[in-house]
Amino acid sequence: MVGFGEQLRSARESNGLTQKALAEQLYVTRQTVSRWECSERYPDIITLKKISEILSVSLDDLLSGKEMTNVVEKNPVVENKTINAITSVLYALIAMSVFMKIALDMGLLYIHANERFGGYFPLSVELERIILLIIFSYGIYSAVKDTLTPKRIGIILLIYFGAHLLLDGGIRLYSRIPDYSQMLKHAMDPGGEKYGVVSNNPGSYYIMIIRNVFKIVWTTIIPCALGAIASLGFFIRDGKRKLWVNMLTIASALIILDTVIRFIKSFRMEKFYTINNSLASYDHAIVNINAFIADFLLGIALSVLIIYQTYTLYRKRRTAMDLVNEP
């Protein structure tokens, strides 16, 4: 079977057009047309329709059903140059933010600030940050090279959700098992005879445990598990079911909700500290508020971008299927 590149070259030559002439009518470069004819890349669906009109050839003659799928799966998900530039900038800001946090923690560790002032250095948090730095740097490279295909986005999102699920939610739950175990012992000994802790309301221990576990589950476990599974099924394995889209939307919406709640709580805690602590300073407040706002904006922007990429790819796949099934 003759491929798309050969069909395009044959139709172009039959119409007496050079690569440059066709490129000018499509508002692309001659090199772009050359890559199409060499089957290195495929034009987007809108451009395909324009080619069909210019060369007076049907889409069925230009593309087979499999090649129509390649148009979607081998091209960047977002082909709008402005949105792609925004994606590059967002990935760069996230990578820079993560790098600064890693550099800050390394600096504090080097000068023994944690030992001096009682800070802590959770290895799971640093490992997650290093992973995020790597995958978003990969995202920057792909976006700049205009090769942010569905599979590449899927790899980025799978690792992003997976790392957060295991190294944040999983570690937090595991690390609190001893505390929960002790609480249960106290709840079973309300008189304090065995464990030396007296409680007038043993049920409060159970409520506290349930609330703590539920918070970790809905803020981290559920959204990250949904996001990781849906990223694998939708972006990497080319799933076309609306279920994957809904799962990614729910995951992103839960992350947005958690981001908003943490942002509000952080401001309230900073307000309480500033008003009531004699060690509070104006400079300290500025640094913290800047960090709150930066984390809030990046968190919201990333979740919105995930939703946008998901729905863009879903629409492109639906359009491709409609064109393949078109009589």
C-alpha positions in Angstrom: 0.0 0.0 0.0 1.3 3.4 -0.9 1.8 5.6 2.2 0.7 9.1 2.9 4.0 10.6 1.9 4.0 9.1 -1.6 0.3 9.9 -2.1 1.0 13.6 -1.2 4.0 13.8 -3.5 2.1 12.2 -6.4 -1.0 14.5 -5.9 1.2 17.6 -5.6 3.2 16.8 -8.7 -0.1 16.0 -10.6 -1.2 19.5 -9.8 2.0 21.0 -11.0 3.0 22.4 -7.6 6.4 22.5 -6.0 6.9 21.9 -2.3 7.4 25.6 -1.8 4.2 26.5 -3.7 2.2 24.1 -1.6 3.8 25.3 1.6 2.9 28.9 0.8 -0.8 28.0 0.3 -0.8 26.1 3.6 1.3 28.8 5.5 4.0 26.3 6.5 7.6 26.0 5.5 8.9 24.0 2.6 10.8 21.8 5.0 7.5 20.9 6.7 6.1 19.7 3.4 9.3 17.7 2.8 8.9 16.0 6.2 5.3 15.1 5.3 6.4 13.5 2.0 9.2 11.6 3.7 6.6 10.3 6.3 8.6 11.8 9.1 5.6 13.8 10.4 1.9 14.1 9.5 0.0 17.4 9.1 -2.8 18.0 11.6 -6.4 17.2 10.6 -7.3 20.8 9.7 -4.3 21.0 7.4 -5.2 17.7 5.9 -8.6 19.0 4.9 -6.9 22.1 3.3 -4.5 19.8 1.4 -7.4 17.7 0.2 -9.1 20.9 -1.2 -6.0 22.4 -2.7 -4.9 19.2 -4.5 -8.5 18.1 -5.3 -8.0 14.7 -3.8 -10.1 12.9 -1.1 -8.8 12.2 2.4 -9.4 8.5 1.7 -6.9 8.6 -1.2 -4.3 10.4 0.9 -4.6 8.4 4.1 -5.5 4.9 5.1 -7.4 4.3 8.4 -4.1 3.4 10.2 -2.4 6.6 8.9 -5.3 8.7 10.1 -4.6 7.3 13.6 -0.9 8.2 13.1 -2.0 11.8 12.4 -3.2 12.0 16.0 -0.8 9.7 17.8 2.5 10.8 16.2 1.8 14.5 16.1 2.1 16.8 19.2 -1.2 16.8 21.2 -1.2 20.6 21.2 -0.4 22.0 17.8 -1.3 25.6 18.6 2.1 27.4 18.8 0.9 29.8 21.5 -0.4 27.0 23.8 2.7 25.0 23.1 4.9 28.0 24.2 2.8 28.3 27.4 3.3 24.6 28.0 7.1 25.0 27.7 7.1 28.0 30.1 4.9 26.2 32.6 7.1 23.1 32.6 10.2 25.4 32.9 8.6 27.2 35.9 7.8 23.9 37.6 11.2 22.5 37.0 12.8 25.7 38.3 10.6 25.7 41.4 11.5 22.1 42.2 15.2 22.8 41.5 15.2 25.8 43.9 13.6 23.6 46.6 16.2 20.9 46.1 19.0 23.5 46.2 17.6 25.1 49.3 17.4 21.8 51.2 21.0 20.9 50.0 22.2 24.3 51.3 20.5 23.9 54.6 22.0 20.4 54.9 25.4 21.6 54.1 25.5 24.3 56.7 23.9 22.0 59.3 20.9 24.2 59.7 18.6 21.3 60.4 20.8 20.1 63.3 21.1 23.7 64.7 17.4 24.7 64.4 15.6 21.3 64.6 14.6 21.0 61.0 14.1 17.7 59.1 15.2 16.3 55.8 12.7 13.7 54.5 14.4 11.6 51.8 11.1 10.6 50.2 10.3 14.3 49.5 13.7 14.9 48.0 13.5 11.8 45.9 10.1 12.9 44.6 11.5 16.4 43.7 14.4 14.9 41.8 12.0 12.7 39.8 9.8 15.7 39.1 12.8 17.8 38.0 13.8 15.1 35.5 10.4 14.5 34.0 9.5 18.1 33.6 12.9 18.8 32.1 12.1 16.1 29.6 8.7 17.9 29.1 10.5 21.2 28.4 12.8 19.5 25.8 9.8 17.8 24.1 7.7 21.0 24.0 10.5 23.1 22.6 11.3 20.4 19.9 7.5 20.3 19.2 7.4 16.5 19.9 5.1 16.4 22.8 3.1 13.5 21.5 0.4 11.6 23.4 2.8 9.0 24.6 5.4 11.5 25.8 2.7 13.4 27.7 1.5 10.0 29.1 5.0 9.2 30.3 5.3 12.6 32.1 1.9 12.3 33.7 2.3 8.6 34.7 5.6 9.4 36.5 4.2 12.6 38.0 1.1 10.9 39.5 3.0 7.7 40.3 5.8 9.5 42.2 3.3 11.6 44.2 1.2 8.5 45.0 4.1 6.4 46.3 6.5 9.0 47.7 3.9 11.3 49.2 0.7 9.6 49.9 2.1 6.1 50.4 5.0 7.2 52.6 2.7 9.5 54.7 0.3 6.6 55.4 3.1 4.2 56.2 5.0 6.6 58.5 1.8 7.2 60.5 1.0 3.5 61.2 2.9 3.6 64.5 1.0 6.7 65.6 -2.3 5.1 64.6 -1.4 1.9 66.4 -0.7 3.9 69.6 -4.0 5.8 69.3 -5.9 2.5 68.9 -4.2 1.2 72.1 -5.2 4.3 73.9 -8.8 4.0 72.6 -9.0 0.5 74.0 -7.7 1.6 77.4 -9.8 4.6 78.2 -9.0 4.4 81.9 -5.3 4.7 81.3 -4.4 1.7 83.5 -2.3 -0.1 80.9 -0.8 2.7 78.7 -0.9 5.6 81.1 -3.2 7.8 79.0 -6.6 8.9 80.2 -9.3 9.8 77.8 -12.9 10.8 78.6 -13.9 10.1 75.0 -12.2 7.0 73.5 -14.2 7.4 70.3 -12.2 10.6 69.6 -9.2 8.5 68.7 -11.1 6.6 66.1 -12.5 9.8 64.6 -9.0 11.3 64.5 -7.5 8.3 62.7 -10.4 8.2 60.2 -10.1 11.9 59.5 -6.3 11.7 59.0 -6.5 8.7 56.7 -9.4 10.1 54.8 -7.5 13.4 54.2 -4.5 11.5 52.8 -6.8 9.3 50.7 -8.8 12.1 49.0 -6.0 14.6 48.6 -3.3 12.2 47.3 -4.2 8.5 47.0 -7.4 8.8 44.9 -6.4 11.6 42.5 -2.9 10.2 41.9 -4.2 6.6 41.4 -6.9 7.8 39.0 -4.4 10.1 37.2 -1.7 7.4 36.9 -4.1 4.7 35.6 -5.9 7.1 33.2 -2.5 8.4 31.9 -1.5 4.9 31.1 -4.8 4.0 29.5 -5.5 7.2 27.6 -2.2 8.7 26.6 0.2 5.8 26.4 -2.1 2.9 25.3 -4.3 5.1 23.0 -7.5 4.5 24.9 -10.5 6.2 23.3 -13.1 5.7 26.0 -14.6 8.7 27.7 -13.9 7.0 31.0 -10.2 7.9 30.8 -11.1 11.5 30.2 -13.4 11.6 33.1 -10.8 10.0 35.4 -8.2 12.5 34.5 -10.7 15.4 34.9 -11.7 14.1 38.4 -8.0 13.7 39.4 -7.1 17.2 38.3 -10.2 18.7 39.9 -9.4 17.0 43.2 -5.8 18.3 43.0 -7.1 21.8 42.3 -9.5 21.6 45.3 -6.7 20.5 47.6 -4.4 23.2 46.2 -7.0 25.9 47.0 -7.6 24.5 50.5 -3.9 24.3 51.3 -3.4 27.8 50.0 -6.2 29.2 52.3 -4.9 27.2 55.3 -1.3 28.4 54.7 -2.4 32.0 54.7 -4.4 31.5 57.9 -1.4 29.9 59.7 0.9 32.6 58.5 -1.6 35.3 59.8 -1.8 33.5 63.2 2.0 33.3 63.4 2.6 36.9 62.4 0.1 38.2 64.9 1.0 36.0 67.9 4.7 35.2 67.5 7.3 37.8 68.7 9.9 36.3 66.3 7.8 37.0 63.3 9.2 39.5 60.8 8.1 41.4 57.7 10.8 39.8 55.6 9.8 36.3 56.8 6.1 37.0 55.9 7.1 38.2 52.4 9.2 35.1 51.7 6.4 32.7 52.9 3.6 34.5 51.0 5.6 34.6 47.8 6.1 30.8 48.2 2.4 30.2 48.9 1.3 32.2 45.8 3.9 30.5 43.5 3.0 27.0 44.6 -0.7 27.8 44.3 -0.4 29.2 40.8 1.8 26.4 39.5 -0.5 23.8 41.0 -3.6 25.2 39.4 -1.9 25.9 36.1 -0.6 22.3 35.8 -3.9 20.8 36.6 -5.7 23.0 34.1 -3.1 22.1 31.4 -3.6 18.4 32.1 -7.4 18.9 31.5 -6.8 20.9 28.4 -4.4 18.3 26.9 -6.8 15.5 27.7 -9.8 17.1 26.1 -7.7 18.3 23.1 -6.5 14.7 22.4 -10.0 13.3 22.9 -11.5 15.7 20.4 -8.7 14.9 17.8 -9.2 11.2 18.2 -13.0 11.6 17.8 -12.5 13.8 14.7 -10.1 11.2 13.2 -12.5 8.4 13.8 -15.4 10.4 12.2 -13.2 11.0 9.1 -12.3 7.3 8.9 -16.0 6.3 9.2 -17.2 9.0 6.8 -19.0 7.4 3.8 
